[in-house]
Amino acid sequence: MLETKRIVNEVSHLAEPLLNELGLEMVDIEFQFERGRWILRVFIDRQGGVTVDDCADVSRELGDLIEAENIIDYPHALEISSPGLNRPLKKESDFMRSIGKMVKLKMSIPINRRRNFTGRLANVREGMISLLVDDNNLVELPLKEIDKARLRYEFDN
């Protein structure tokens, strides 16, 4: 577990300046063992979305940087993609951009004896989010205690 965190941190430090230079934003990085192999996934985005060419450019350049820095010294696959419709929310700015949208989140500690919440993001202020949950109650949750959060795409009927 410590090794995967080290790799994610080191790749993050390499990727941030590269992505900024390309006008892209890093949304998330995952490094995990799946189906008998290690996979490094880097999720990128920009206003208006990313293209296949953006992903190919980042893959080529970031792959070269990872290899030059010898961050991962065993076989792995590098995948670059957009975060998709159910985008993860990591930073306060992600939450700010998502006000008014449906989100699903898991807390690291229970709040009112609950860890899982789904609702419409009403506000973000002073390290807290306001979430309008299914029963139309407004719940205040501390950002620092959110373990995982994702947008919930709403399909039009």
Buried (B, 14 or more C-beta within 10 A) or exposed (E): EEEBEEBBEBBEEBBEEBBEEBEBBBBBBBBEEEEEEBBBBBBBBBEEEBEEEBBEBBBEBBEEBBEEEEBBEEEBEBEBBBBEEEBBBBEEEBBBBBBEBBBBBEBEEEBEEEEEBEBBBBBBEEEBBBBBEEEEEEBEBBBEBBEEBBBBEEEEE
